[in-house]
Amino acid sequence: MLLLGVKVFFVKGGKFPNSHVSGNPALRRKGIGCVQSQDREAQAKRRFSIDELEKSLSD
């Protein structure tokens, strides 16, 4: 923990590195996000009624 804090304490404007999945540019390019964000997006999508779901499955 002390080694992580070296940058924070001794470098002007230093801060802890972002270790969150959404903070990684390589993962963002691949479309990989955190589970909480994916769950929030999935719940925001419009849900089908039972009749619409059955109709879409039968087509």
N, C-alpha and C positions, 0 to 999 in steps of 0.2 A: 504494500500500500504506500509505503514511503517513496518508492521509486516512481509510482504514478503521480505522486504529489510534487515531484521535483519540477516538472514543467509548470505546474500551477503556481508554485511559490517563487520560482527563480526567473521565469520568463515573463516579460511584460505582456499583458493580454493573454497569458496562457490559461488554458482551461482543460478539463478532463476530456479525453477522446469520447466521441459518441459511439457507444458499443451496441446501440439498438439496431435491429435489422433494417429499419427504414433509413438509417443513416449511412448505409453502405451503398455506394453508387453502382457497384457491380451487380448486386442483388436487385437493385431497382431496375437496371437495364434488362434483367431477365424476367422482370415482372413478379418477383418474389417480395412479398410484404409480410408484415407481422400478422399474427392470427387475429389479434384484436381488431385491426383495421379491416381485414377481410370479413370478419364477422359483422362489423358495423355496416359495411357495404352490402352484404348479403341481406341483412335485416331491413335495409332501406329500400331494397327492390320491391316492386309491387308484387303482391302475392295473388295467385289465381284462386278463384273460387273452385269448389269441387266440380261443378259442371264444366267450367273452362278447362280444367285439368283433364277430365275424362275425354272431352272433345279433342284436345291436343294429342292425347295418347292414342285415340282411335284413328287419327288421320295418318 
